[in-house]
Amino acid sequence: MMKHSWLRGKADRNGGESDFPALGRWQYKLKENEVYCSPEMDQIYGLHTLGKPTRPDPFIASIVPEDRDLVLHCWRMLCSGKRVGRSFSYRIKVGASIKYVEYTARCTYDDNGHMSGLEGTVRDVTTLLDTPVTRLFLRHDRSFLREPQAAIALDHEFGIIHINQWTEQLFGWSENEVLFQHVPYLPKSLESSTHELYQAVVNTGGTIWLDTVRLHKDGSLRRVSVALGPLYDKNGVTKGLMTMYTPISGAADAIERALVCESRLRPFIEHASDVFLLLDEQYKILYANAAVEHVIGMAPSDVHQLSAAGLVHPADRTEFELACQKVAYSRTEQLDIEFRFQHRSGAYRQCVSSLFTWTSPGGQTHVVLRFRDVTEARSVRQQMQFLEQHDELTGLLNRKAFFQKSTSWITELGSEHPLTVMLLRIQQFERIVENLGHTVGDFVIRLAAERIRCRLPEDSICARIGDHEFAIMLRQEERGTELMLALASELLRAFEEPFASAGHTIYVTAAIGVSFYPADGDDIATLVQRAGVALRRANDATRNSVQTYSTQLHTGTYKQFVLANDLRNALANNAFLLYYQPRVDVQSGRIVAAEALIRWEHPTWGLVSPVEFIPIAEETGYIVDLGYWVIRTACQQLRIWRNKGYPPIKISINVAVKQFQAKGAVQTVLSILNECGVPASAIEFEITETSVMPNDPAVTDTIQAFRKAGIAIYFDDFGTGYSSLSWLHQFQLDGLKLDKSFIDHVPNAWAPSQIVKSVIGLAHQLKLTVVAEGVENAEQLAFLQAEQCDQVQGYLYSKPVPAGTFERLLAQSSIRPTAMDTAQRTQTNRRKYVRLSFDEPLPGEVTLASISGKPLSLGYTQVSIVDAGAGGISFLSKLRFPPDRHELRLRFRYTLADVNIEVEGYVVWAKELQNSIFQYGAEFDVDESTKSRLQELLHRHQSHVQALRKRRLEADRKSSFR
């Protein structure tokens, strides 16, 4: 028999004394598989257990059939310690009636710390949930989103596909900020369990309600009722799920408080959850209700005639006695206070108490002491208060607290005390989570936080403000800007040591953006925003990079913005095309394959390299559709060549890792091949070694499925990853492509040459085809022929060319190496004016002045000028400018003969050098008088240089005589 006294007694069934639903209690014993119910729970379910144990079967059977699987899944989550909110509600059928019941639950444990069961409360909330809005929601179609009720629709991958204006008002995020993203309202601590529940809703088609918390954009937590249900299309097929949010405001909380206040009106109801004691003037207990056993471990009969003051903690006893006297002998109607009461075990329980008086029918006045145990609640509240200011995973401050504390610093210190704001982002963190899971991802975040924290001075603010982003504020004082940047570099060095977790060695890189107060802003929001601008530049620049904020948008940044904005419509507008570069058999010179390389014909920027737009496509999610377009277009072109009778070759296609992870990727690709009439054996997929992890089942399974279908798999850029050789036995491959960074240095550099030799030998032992990329001269070709490399690819044979040009190469039985770089002759012939070549590049600056006549106000980017004339210059830059696009007008600044020059013009030719550096020829758009002035300055500069040379030679000659 259960010891809990709440099992005994009688539920109030007349319903006339209270408008509020009765609160029932229950307990489930895991080992025995038995449920114990209070009379109130019996009343809700129409049962008569009379405090005796019963099986869970009648409670399970009462759940409405369409919700049953989902509700049982939710119970299983609770049993495994996963929480989704304070309580949850669902529909049950009792007789012919549908009721809504709300459960709270917590796990119980035995003396050995093992889970023994669950216990909690239940109440009938039909009057609260059975509303017109709920009935509309239960239709589970998208029309509900038009109702004046906060709601969103999610797809199968839990990306937001629709959000209404009431949701924007409730949480602060606009549609543009969250569309196609995961729900940003989820607190980190509830994210994993809520996603599991989302999946269960999609799988089962059930509906459930949660009393929980969600995040506002300002970082605060909002208590809401969340309804989860499936989303059906017009054919009744599940296409995702719907979520409805109802804020729980003071009016709703009043119902909770009323459940307790009702007991005050009927202080001696046996089944009240609060403890009620009736005291005499000596504090002796004249009456105790059954709840006293639950709080202090003693039955009502055990505490009868005991002194209540004796149960109070000695430190609280005097205050307790004074409170009793104040209520008894003054006009105080009620006194609320906290005391610690001793449990039978000897431990003290923190209790919230109310004291008031009650006059008996005989006219005698007694003190009534009502209290409830808040020990666990207080602990939870303290934890919640901590979490309100801190990140649960790392213990660092959260975004809200960072903004509050940083604002205090700015206000207290003032502009005469400079501050530094840093934003640090872990790069490619999504890859870690996608491939190794959230547990490893959490480990990386925790360890990263520790490494950052231990390298910061004590007088600093450090917070985790995003999934993989940290914010830091530092006082500069005497440290100065240079020391701040040195500290940023030190923080990046914290990531040089790999992260080891669960048998994985993970190499992590980071980027840091820096802004300074007051130079870059006078409030924390502006400083963080501008550090974010710098962070994006650092993230785009290279791994482990630090960038400081610049007040101007540069040409390169502007171009990225334009490309990102235009990419959305580029595929629909048929703006992409494929170029083809031959892969040649080293010994015979025969073309054996063509690598299909995508280009974007942009209306303003001309032919845009994939280096510039593929990262944008990956970030925005367009990469999968773009990848399928490349596969289909390349296969169609291959079919055309085969139909024309050209020698059979293979098509090699670069495939992003997200393509391998996409659902139905194998079937989609095979359908494309069938549609184009191309055999799988004619296709090769190249996957970049650094973009995939070997233990990602989505990738490994897809690779093997493609190989089984007959498609060959090559690793591109081999040798650039952290563990290149380990891939050779972890993946079944058909070949590998040696990265250009190795080929550039053969045969003259010993170490790269030895590496290339070793890799070729090892690959051949593993029966892999070896392709050398970036072959540009005869010496490299001779070395690769001697080492028995199978195939080569590079400008020595052909640059990437349009399909028509490639077709002329196919018409030849074999192709011969071509003389490299005839571009210089073309460039020389285009010069209209004599130019002066500089012994050392002349520093200069360039900006985009206007596009199609519309002026721009962008920052300048440094360039190196290699020669100059009155009609133009030749310069080096990492920016990518299309030649012969007069709608792109550039402005140049440089100094000649101590005179500052500022002229505008156009790029007329371009040549790609090594390491993504480009040489450009620019023609000035100036009048004849300006050209004469420039010519005069060039002569003065040349005379000055010649005079310097003469003096230097004279000095050297005199020195040699000595």
N, C-alpha and C positions, 0 to 999 in steps of 0.2 A: 504493500500500500504506500502511496506517495506521502511524504512528510509535509508537502506544501499545504497550508491551511486554506488556500484559496480554492482548493478542490471541494472543500466542504461548504455547506451553506445553500442558499436558495437565491436564484436570480429574481429580480423584480420583474414580474410579468404583467403588471397592470398597465404599464405605459402611461399612467396618468400623472406622474410626479416629475417627469423630466422630458424635455424635447430632444435630449441629446442621446446618441447611440451608446448602448452599454459597452464597456470595454472588457473583453474576455481575455483569459490567459490560457496558455497551453504549454505543454512540454513534450518533446519527442525523444525517446530513448533509442539510440542507434542500435545497440546490441540486441535489445529485445524486439525492435521494430514495433514499438507501441507508442500511442499518443494518449496523454492525459489532458482532459479538458475541464475548464471551469464551467459553472452553470451558465454563464453568459454565452460561452461558445456553443454549448449544447443548444441554447435558445436560438442562436443564429442559424445553426445547421439543422434544427428540428430533431436533435438526437436526445437520448436519455441515458447517457453513460453513468450518471450519478457518481462521478469521480473515479470510476473504474477504468483501467486501461482498455484501449481499443486499437485495432489495426488501422493503418492509414487509409485502407481501401475506400470507406464511405466518403472520405474527404476528397480523394482522387476522383472517384466516380462523379462527385457533384460538380467538378469543373466542367464548364461547357465544352463540348467535344472539339470545337475549332481552336480553342485556346489550350487544351490539355497538354500537348507536347511542349509548348513554349513554357507553360507554368512549371511543369516538372523539370525542365532544363534550368529554370531559374532557381528552383529548390536545390538542384544538384550543385549549382554554382555556390550557393550559400554554404552547403556542406563542405565544399572545398576551400572555404575562406574567402571567396570572391564577393565583393559587395558592389552594388550598383546604386545604393541610395539609403535613406533612412527607413523607408518602408516601400512595399509594393502592393498593388491591388489587382484583382482580376474578378472575372464573372463566375458565379456558381449557379446551379439550378437546384432549388429546394422546392419539391413538389412541382407545381405548375409555374412557380415564380422564378424570375432571374434576379439575383442579388449581386451587388458588388461588395467584396470584402477586402479589407486592408490589413496586411500582416506586418508586424515588426518581428525580427528574429535575430538571435545571436547564438553563437556556438557555445556549448558547455564542454568542460574538460574534467577528466578524472584526476586523482592525486598524482598520477604519473605524467600528466600533461597531455594525455591522449584525448582526442575528441570523443565525447560520450553521447552527444546529441545536440538538440536545438531547443530553445525556449523563447517565448515572446508573447505578444498580444495580438488580438484580432478584434475588429469591430466591423459592423455593417455600415458601409458608406454609400448605400444605394441612393439616398437622397442627395448626396454630393456629386456623384458621378453620372447617374442616369438622367442626363440632360439632353436637350435638342442638339447641342454642339457635339456631344459624345455620339449620338445616333448618326449624325452626319459623318463623323470621323469613321465610324464602323462600316461605311460604304466602301472605304479603302480605294477611292479613286481621286484623281488629281483635282477634281472640281472643288474639293474641300479647301484647297489652298486659296480659293477666292473668298472664303469666309473671313469675317473680322476676328481672326484668332491666330496667334503666332504659330506658324507651322513651316516645316521644310520637307522636301522630298529628296531622298538619297537613291543613288543607283546601287548596283550589286556590289560595287567596291567602296561604298559608303562615301562617295563624292556627292556634294550638294548639286542637284540638278534644278532645283527650284527653291526660292525663298520669298516669302511675302513681306509686305511692308511692316506688318506687326512684329515679325521676328526681328527685323532690322531695328525697330524702336526698342524692343526688349533687351537686345544684347549689344547693340551699338555698331555691329559690322554691316557694311553695305553689301548689296548683291555682287558688285564688281570685285569686292575683296574676298568673297568666299565661294563664288561659283566654281564648280568642278574641283573644289578643295575638300579635304576632310573637315568634319565639323570642328570649328575652333573653340566651341563653347565648353568642351569636355575638360575638366580638371585632369592633370596628369595622373593622379592617383586612381581615377575612375576610367581612364581611357581604354585599357586592355579589356576589363570586364564588360564595359559598355559595347565595345566592338564585338565581343563574343555574343552578347545579347542581341545586337543588330543581326548577326549572322543567323542566330536561332530564329528571329522573327521572319527573315527571308526564307529559311528552310521549312518552317512549320506553318507559316501563314497565320499565326496567332496574334493576339493583342494583349498588351499588359500596360499598367500604369505605375509610375515610380514617383515617390516623394524624394527629391534629391537636390543637388546643387549644380549650377552651371556658371561658367565664367562670362562676365561682361568684358567688353573690349578694354575698359579701364583697369582690368585686373581684379576687380572685386567679384565675390561669389554671390550669386542670386539663388534663393531657394525657389524651386519651381516644381510643379507637377508635370511629369513628362509622360505622354501617351505614345506607345510604339505599336505600329501595325504595318501590315504589308501594303505595298502599292501595286495595284493591278492595272494592266492596260485594258483597252476596250474589249479584248478577247478573253479577259479573265486570267491572263498569264502574269505571274509575278515579275515585275521589272525593277523592284527595289523595295524601299520602305518609306513610311511617312512618320514624322515625329511632330507631335503637338505639344506646345509649351503653355502652361498656365501659371503665372506668378502666384506664389503663396504669400499673400500680404497679411496685414494685421487682421483683416476680417476672417481669413481662413484660420489664422493662429488662434483666434478667439474661441473657435470650436474646441481646440486642444485644451485651452485653459479652462473652458467651461466644464470639461469632463472632471477636472479637479474641483472647480468651484462648486459644482453640484453636490459634491460630498460634504462641503461645508454646511450646505443647507440641510443635509441629512447626516449629521456627524456620527451616527452610531450604526450606519449600514455595514453589515458584517463584511461584505465583499469589497469595500473600498480599497483602492490600491495604496492610498496614503495611510500612514499610521495615525490613529486617533487615541489619545490618552486623556482620561478625565482625572484631574488632580484635586486633592483637598488642599487646605491651607498649609499643610506640612510637606507638600509635594508628593504625598503618597498616591500611588496609582489606584484609583477606584474602579476604573474600567479600561480595558484595552481591546481594540478590534483585532481581527485575525492577521492583518498585515504586519503586526509587530514581529511576528515570527520570521517573516521574510527579511526584515531589515536588521534585527538584532539577534536573531537565532533563538528566541525564547517564546514559548506559547503564551497566550493571554493569561492562562492560569499561573504560569511561572512568574509573571511580573506583578501579579495582583498584590497590593499592599507594599510593594517595593517603593523606595524613594526614587522618583524620576531624576532628582538632582544627583543621586548616586550613580546613575547611568551616564551622566554627562562627564566629559573629559574634565579633569581637575582644573585645567587652565581656563575652561569656559564656565565653570560652575557658578562663580559669583555673578557673572553677567546673566546666566540663566535665571538665578533666583531673583535678581533685580527686575528682570523682564516680567516674571510671573507676578511680582508685587505691583509693578506699574500697571499691568492689565487689570489686576484684581481691585486695586484701590484708587484708580484714577478713571478719568472719562475716556481713556484710550480705547477705541473700538477694536482695533486689531494691531498686533505688533509682529512684524516679519523680521526674522533674525536667523543666523546660522549657528549651529552647535555641532559638536562631535559626540556621537553616542557610541557606547561600547558594545560591541558584538560579543556574543557568548564565547567566541574563540579568543577574545582578548584584544582583537584589533578594533580600532576606532573607525566609525563610518561618518563621513561628512554629510550632514543633513540640513536641508532647508526647512525652516520651521515657521509656523504661524501660531500665535497665542491669542485667544479671545475668551470671553466669558459665556457661560450658559447657566441659566437659572432653571432649577428643577421645578416640577409642579408644586413642591412644598415650599418654594420660595428661596431655597438655598442656592447661592452662586458658587460655581466652580470654574476653575481655569481649564480650558480645553487646549491641549497641545496637539497640533497636527504637524507631522513632518514626513518627509520622504528622503530616501537615500539618493544623494547626487554624487557619490564618490566616483563612480565610473563616468558619469556625465561631466563632472568637473575635470576629470583627466582628459576626456575627449574634447571639452571646451578649451582646455589649455593647449591641447594639440592643435585644435582648429585655429586658436589665436596665433600659434606658432606658424601654422601653414598659411595663415592670412598674410604673413610677412615673409615667409620663407618658401623655398622650393623643397618639396618633400624628398626628392631623389638625392640632392646634393647637400642640403642644409644651408645653401647660400640664400641670400635675399632673393625675393622674386621681383618681377618687373615693377609692380606697384610700389613695393618698399624702396626699390632703387630710385625711382623717380621722387618719392617723398624725401628720402634722406639726402639725395643730391640737391634737390631744391633747397633744403635747409642749409646745406653747405654754401650754396651760392648766395642765399639771403644773409647768412651770418658773416661770411668772409668778405663779400663785396668784390668789385671788379679790380681792386688793387692786389688781390691775391689770386694769381693765375691757377687754373685747374686744367686737368687733362682728362678727356673721356676716350676710352678705348672700347671698341666692339670686336670681340674675337669669335670667329665662326669655325667650327670643325668642318673641313672640306670633305665632300662626298660621303657625308654621314648616312644619307639615305641608302647608299650602296651597302654599307655595313649592316643596316637594319634589314634591308630586303634579302640579303644573302645569309646573314648569320642570326637574325631574329632580334626581337626587342630586348631579350635578357642580356645578350652581348652588347647591344647598343646602350642599355642602361649602365652596364659596367664601364664602358668607354666614357660615358658622360661623368660618372662618379669619379673615376680616376683622373680624368682631365680636370675636373673641378679641384681635386686635391693638389695636382701639380701646379695649377694656376695660383691657388690660394697660398701655397707655401713660398711662392716667389714674389709675392706682393708685400710692400711695407705694411706695418700694422695700421697706420693711419690712412687706410684706403677703403673704398666701398667696392664690393664684388658681388655680382648677382648673376643668376641664370635667367635670361629674359626671353628665351625661345627654346625650341626643341634642342638645338645644338649651337646656341649662341649665348655668349656671356658678355656682360657689361661691367666696366671698371671705371671708377673715378678716383683720381689721384691728386694730391696737393703738390704743385710744382715747387713752391717756395724757392729755396736756393738750388734745387735740383736742376732746373732749367729744361728747355725743350729737348736738347740733345740727350740728356739722361733719361727723359721720358721715352724717347725713341729707342734708346739702348735697352730700357726695361721691356719694351714691346718685343724687341729681338730676343731677349732672354726668355720671354714667355713662349715664343715660337720654338726655341730650343728645347723646351719642356716636352715637345712632341717628337723629338728625334728618337727617343727610346721607344721601341715598339710596345704595344699593349698586348699582354698575354692573358687570354681568357678561354677556359673550357677547351684547351688543346689548340686554340687558334692563336697565331701570331699576327697581330693587326698593325699595319703601318698607317699612322694617322698624320695628316698635315692640317695646318690651320692658316687662316688669314686674319689680319688685324687692320681695322680702320681707325684713324685717330682724328679727333677734333680738339680744339683748345678754347678754353674760356679765359677772357672774354672775346678773343679775336674772331672766333667762328660762330658766336652766338651768346646771348645773355640769359638763356633759360635752358633747362635740361632737355626739353622736347626738341629744340632746335639743334642742340649739341649732339644728341643721339641720332637725329635725322641726318646730320652732316657727317658724323662718323660712319653712318650706314652707307652714304655715298662713297666715302673712301674705302669702306669694306668691300663694296661691289667691285671697285677698281682693283683692289688687292686680290680678290677672288678670281678675277679674270686674268690677272697678270701672270702669276706662276704660283707654284706651291710654296707655302711658308713665306708669304710676302706681307710687308707692312706698307700702308699708304696713308698719307695725311690728306685732310680735306683741302680742296682747292675751290675757291669761290666761283670758278667758271667751268662750264661744261665744255669739254674738249671735243675736237672733231671726231676722234675715235669713239668716244662715249655717245656722241650724237648719232653717229652712224649705227651703232648697236641699237639705240632706241628706235630709230626709223625701221631697221630691219625687223626688230621684234614686233613692231606695230603692224608692219605690212605682211608678215609671214602668214597670218591667219587666212588671208584671201589669196595667197600666191598659188596654192595648189588648185583651188577652184578656178583661178584665172589661167591655168596652164602656163605658168611662168617658169617652170623648171625644164631643163633639158639635160641630156646625158652626153658626156664626152667619153671617149674610149682610149685607153693606153695599152699598147701591145705588150704581152709577155712573150719573151723570145727564148727558144731553146738555145742554150749556150753554145753547143757544138755546131748545130746545123744552121742557125739563124732563122729557123722557121717560126712563124707566129703560132703559138699553141693556145693562147688565151687572150682575152681582152678584159681589162678591169673597167667596169662601168663606174664613172665618176660623175656625180650630180653637180650641176651648176644652176644658179638662179639668175635669170635675165631680168634684173631689176630696172624699172623704168628710169630711175635716176642714177643709180650707182653702177649700171651696166652689169657685166658678168661677175656675179658675186661668188667667191670661193666658199666651199662647204665648211672650211675652217671657221668662217664667220657666222654661218647660220645654223649649222648642225647643233652646236651647244644650245642655241635658243630653242630649236625644235625639241630637243630632249627635255629642256626645262619646262616648256609649255605643253608637252604631251602630244605634239604633232608628229613625233618621230616615227611612230608605228605606221600611220597612214602614209607618210612620206616614204617609208621603207617599202611598203607594198607597191607604191607607184614606181619606184626604181626597179623592183623585181619584174613587174609586169612590162614596163617599157623596154627593159633590157632583153627580156624573153621575146617580145614582139620583134625587136631588131635582129636578134639571132635567127628567128624564123625567116625573116626577109633574106638575110645573107645565105641561109641554107637553101632557100627556094631558088636563089640566083646561081647556085652551084659552086659557091666559093668553098675552099677547103674547110672541113669541119674544125671549129675551134670551140673552146669553152668560154663561158661568160663568168667572170669573177665579180661578186657583189659584196660591198661592205654592209654588214648588218649590225645594227646597234643591239646592245644586250637587252634592251626593253622589248625588242622584236622577238627575242627568244623567250622572254617571260610572258608575252602576250597570250591570252587565252585563244586556243584554236589556231596557233601560228602554223603548225605543221599542215593542218588540213587546208588552211587558206593558201599557203604557198603551193601545195600540190594541185589545188584547183586552178591557180594561175598557170602553172606549167601545162596542165591539161587543156586549158582554154587557149593557150598559145601554140600548142602542139610541139612542145619542147621536152625532150626526155630529161629526167632528173640528173642523169649522168653528165649532161652538158653544163650543169650549173655548179659553181663553187661559191661558198659563203666565207667571207673573211670576218673574223671577230677579233677586235682589239684585245690583246692580252691584259692590258691594265684595266679594262672595263668590267671584268667578270671575276667572280671568286669560284674556285673549283668545287666547293661543297654546296653550291646553290642547286637544289634538285630541279628547279624549273628550267635552269639552263642546261645542266648535264643531260636531263631526260630529253629535252628538245634537240640537243646536238645529236644524241644517239638516234633519235627518231628520223632526223634528216639524213644521217649517214645510212640508216637502214633503208631509206627510200632511194638512195643512190646519189644524194647530193654530197659533194666533198666539202670538208671543213678545214680551213686554213687559219692559223693564228697570224694576225697582222702585227707589224711593229714588234716582232719578237726580239726580246732582249731588253726592252725598256721597263719591264715590271720588276717587282721585288724578288720574285722567286721563279724566274723563267723556266729553269730546268725541271722544277717540280711539276709544271704543267704537262710535260711530255708523257709522264706516266699516269697523271690523274685524269687526263682527257684522251679519248681515242681520236686522233687527228689524221688528216691525210697529208698535211704539209704545213710549212711555216714560211713566213716572209721575214728575212733579216732586215732589221730597221736601217734606214738610210744613215743614221748617226754612226753606225759601224762602217758602212761601205765608204763613207766620206774619207776615212783615214787609211784605207788599204790602197796599195801595199806598203806605203811609206812608213806608217806607224806600227811599231812592233806589236804592242799589246792588242789593239783591235784586230790586227791580222791573225794573231794566234787564236783569238776568240772566234773569229769567223771560221778558221780552219777547224777548230774543235767542234763547233756547232754543226758544220756540214758533215763531219765524220760521224758524230753522234746521231744526227737525224737520219743519215743513210743506214746506220745500223738498225734504227727503229722503222726503216722502210718508209720514211717521210720524204716528200718532195721539198726541195729547198729553193726558194725564190729570193734573189737579192734585189732589194729596192734601191732606187736612187742612183743607178749606175750612170756616170756622166763622162767618163773618159776611157781611153783605150787601155791604160795601165790597170784600171780597176777590172775591166773585162778580162784582160790576160790573166790576172791573178785568179779570178773566179773560174776561168776555164781550167787553169792548172789544178785547182782544188776540187774539180769535178762538181761544181755547183750546177744544179739542173737547169734553172731558168733565171733570166734577168729582166729587169724592167727599169726604164729610166730615159732621160733626155738623150742619151747616147744613140738610142734607136728612134725614139719619137716622144714628144710631149703628148699629153692628152689632147685628142682632136675630135671634132664632130664626126658623126656617123659616116657622112659622105666622104670625108678625107680618109677615115679609117678603111673604108671600102677599097680605096685605091691601094692601100698597103696590102690588103688581103689578096688583091689580084696578082701580087708578086709571089713567086714560089718561096722566096726567103727575102729578108730585108737585111741591109748592111748598116753598120754604124755610120752615123752622119757626122759631119764636121760640126763641132759645138760652137754655138754663139755667133751667129751672123747678125745678131741684133745690133751690135755696136756699129757695124758699117751703115746699117739703116739709120741709126741715130745720128751718126756723123753727117750723113747726106742731108738730113732734115735741118741742120743748123744753117741759119741765114746770116749769122754774125760771128765774127771771130771771138773765141772764148779764151779766158784765162784759167788754166788749171792750177789748183793750189797744192803746194807740197803737203800740207796738212789740211784736212777738211775745215772749212770755215763754218763756225757755229751760226745757226739761223733759226728762225721760227716760221711756222706755217699755221694758218687757220682757214676754215671754210668761210668765205666771205658772203656768198650768196648761192642760192639754188634757183635756177630759172628766173633770175631777176629779183627774187625775194631775199632781202638782206637778212643775215644771221648775226647773232652776237655770241660767239663762242670763244673759249680760251685758246691760247696758242700752244702748239706742241713743238718741241725742239727737233730740229733736223740738222744734218751735216751736209754742207754744200761742197761738192767736189770740183765744180768748175762754174764759171759765170761769164756772161757776156752782156752786151747792151740789150739783146733781145730775149734773154732768158737765162735759166740756171739748170744745172743738174744736181740733184740732191738725194740723200739716203734717208730712209724712214721705215719704221715698222707699220705705219698706216698704209691702208690699201686704197689707192685712188685708181679709178678706171681711166685709161687714156682716151683722148679725143672726145671728151664729154664737155663741151663748152658751157653747158648749163651749170656745171660745177665750177664756180669761180673761186680761186684760192687767193689768199693775201699772204705775201712773204715779207719778213722783216730780217734784215741783216746789216752789218756795218762794213763799209769799205773806206779806207783812207780816213778813218775817224769820223766818217759821215754816216748817220743812220738812214737807211734806205727802207722804204715801204712801198711795194708795188703789188699789182694784182695780175693774175694770168691763169693759164690752164695747163694741165698735164697733157703732153702730146705723145709721150711714149713711156713705157714701163718695162722694167726688167727685174725678175726675181733673182736675188742672190741667195746666199746661204743663211740659215737660222732665221727665216721669215723676215729678212731685211730686203727692201725693194729699192732699186735705183730708178729715179724718175727724171725725165726731161720736161721742163716747164717753159712755156713761151709767154712772155709778158704781153699784156694788152695796154701799151703805153704809146704816147705820141712821139714824134721824131725829136722834139726838144728834150724829152725825158731820156730817150735813147742816147742822145749826144751827151747829156749830163752823166749817164751811167758809163759811157765809154771813157769819158774824161776821168772819172773816179777809178776805173779799172787801170788806166795808164798810170795814175798817181800811185795806186796800190802796187802795181808792178815795179815802178821805179823805186818805191820804198823797199820792196823785198829785195831788188837787185842791189841796192845800196847796202842793205844789211848783209847780204851774201859777200859783197866786196870787202866790207870791214871785217867780217869773220875770216875770210881767206887771208887778208893782210895780217890779222892777229895771229892766225895759225902759222903763217910764214915766218913772222918775227919770233914766234915761240920756238920754231924748229932751229933757228940760227943760234938761239941761246944754248 
